Amino acid sequence: MGQTTENIAEQHLYKTSIFDSSFTKVLYKGSLDISKHHLTGLFFLKRISANSVRIVFSNELGMNYFDLELKGNKLIIHSCFPSLKRTSLLHLIENDFRLLMVPDTTIKRIKHIESKDPELLVFRVKSARGYFLYTYARGTGKIWRIQTTHSIIGKTDLRVDGDDRYYPAKVNISNPTIRLHLHMIFLSN
């Protein structure tokens, strides 16, 4: 079968972020690998307001690697280790967490693509944020994977794994071009 174009009005059937508007807070154990550097600790994600989400990554002793806030279209850096405070790196982390936590309201076009796996639905999405492939579990309608398609430096592959929880049990984000890998395992909400 060929590709079929979905009506933009029908996009409400599918979420465009992993965490929906009812999300308040969640704690993950995690690791962040950048090139040959390996950081471990806790990721605390919290909705501050309707258009603001806070992301804190700290080690087990409580020292923050970074404390970021996605507020509207802005990134607010509350604190950040000097070695991580690189504009390009923070931009990638911002984009990755926007995919994970902030619904995309700028979708211009969505096309259904036939999947080799009958349990999955795949859509090619064009929005102001970029070009993506969204993969949904057919049975639950939940996002299983988000991939960027037209980006070289900011290439992202975001995968979630869950057991029908409200929050994903595992989150894996990779940007292979810069060898960035982020892995989170659910602890509590």
N, C-alpha and C positions, 0 to 999 in steps of 0.2 A: 504494500500500500504506500501511496505517496504521503506527503506532508499535508496537513490541513491547518488552515489558519483559524485560530480561536478569536472570538469577539472579545475586545478589551473588557466589555461589561461582564463577561463570564469569568474574569480573573479572580473575582471574589471567592470562587470555589476553592482556590488554592492559596495558601499562605505564602508570603514572600520573605518571611524570616522564621527562624526556629522558635524564638520566644514571641508570644503574642502579647496583646495589650494588657492582659490580666497578670502578666509577670510582675513580681514585686522584688524578690531577691533570691539568690541561690549561691551556694558555696561549692567549689570544685577543688580537688587536689589536682595539681598539674605540673607540667614541665614545658619549658620553652627552650628550644634548641635553635641557635643562630650560628650558622657555619660550624665552627668547632666548639662553641661555648654552650654549656648546658646549665640551665637554671631550673630549680625545682621549688615548689611552694604551694600557695593557696591562691585561687582566683575567686574573688568575691564580686559578684555582679548584682547591681541594685538599680531599680528604676527610681529616679529621684522625682520626676514629674512626667507628664504626658509626652514631652519631647526631650527628655534628658535621662541618660543611663550612665552610671558610674562603673568603672572597671578598675579594680585594685588587684595587683599581683604582688604578693609579699612572700618572703621566705618563712620557714616554720618558726623563726624567732620574732617575727613581726616587723621586720625591716622591709619597706616597700621597694620593689624593683621599679614599679610605676603605678601611678594613680591618675587615670584618665577619665574624662567625661565627654560623652557624645551628646552635645546639646544642639538640637536642630541640625544644621549643616556644618557646625563648628566642632573642632576638637579642642578641649580645654585640658592643658597639662597641669595638674595639681602638683605632681612631683614625678621625678624620673631620674634613675641612675645616670650619671654623666655618660657612661659608655653606651647606654641605650638611647640617649637623646640625639638621635640622628633623624633629620627631617624625613628622609626616604623610608627609614625603618618604621617610624611612628605613623607615617601615611599608610603603609601596608597594614600595620596592626589596626589602625582606625578602620580601613576598608574591610578587613576580615571581621572585626566585631560588628560593623554595620550590617554585613551580610547575615551574621548570626542573630542580631538583636533588634534591628530597626527595619520594619516593613518598607519595601520599595513602593512608593506611591507615584513613581515617575515612569511606569511601564508604558512604552509606546506600541510595542508589538509582541505578540506571543504566538508561537507555532507549536503544535503538537508534533512530536517526532516518534516514529515507531521504535519501540524498545525490543531488544532481543529477549529480555526477561519479561514474561507476561505478568509478573507481580509488580512491575514498576511502570510509572508514567513519566515520560520525559518531555520537557518543554524547552524550546529555544526562546529566550527572552531578550528583548532589546529595551533598554531604559536609559534615562539620563545618567545612571551610574555606570553603564557599560553593557556588554553582551555576556549572557550567562546561559548555562544549561542547568535547569532545575529538575531534579529527579525525586519523585514522590512514591511512597509505598501505596500501591493501588488500594489495599484493604483499609488503611487508616487515613489516607490523604495527607499524612505527615511528610515533611521534607526529609529525605534520606541523604541527599548530596546536592551541593551547589558548586559549579565550576565556572571560572571565567573562561571566555573563548577567544577574545580578540586582544588580549593583553600579553605582552612579552615579559616585562619586568615584574608586573604585579600579578602574575598568574597565580590563581588561588584554587585549591581543591579543599572544600569543606565537607566533611562527612560526620554524620551523627549516628549513634547507635542507641537504641532504647528498648525498654521492655514495657511499653505502654504507660510509662510514667508521664507525669505532667512535664517534667524537664528531661532532656536527654541524659542517658546514663553515661555516655561518652561523647566527647567532641574532639575531632581531629582536624586541624587546619594545617595545610602545607603550602608553602610558596617555594617550589623546587628551584627556581632560578637563583634565589639568594640563600638557599638551604635553610629556610625557616620552617620549623615544625613546632606546632603547639598541640599539646595533648592534655585533655581535662577529663577527670573522672568524678562523677557526682558524689558529694558527701551529704549535704543537707540543704533545706530551704527554710 
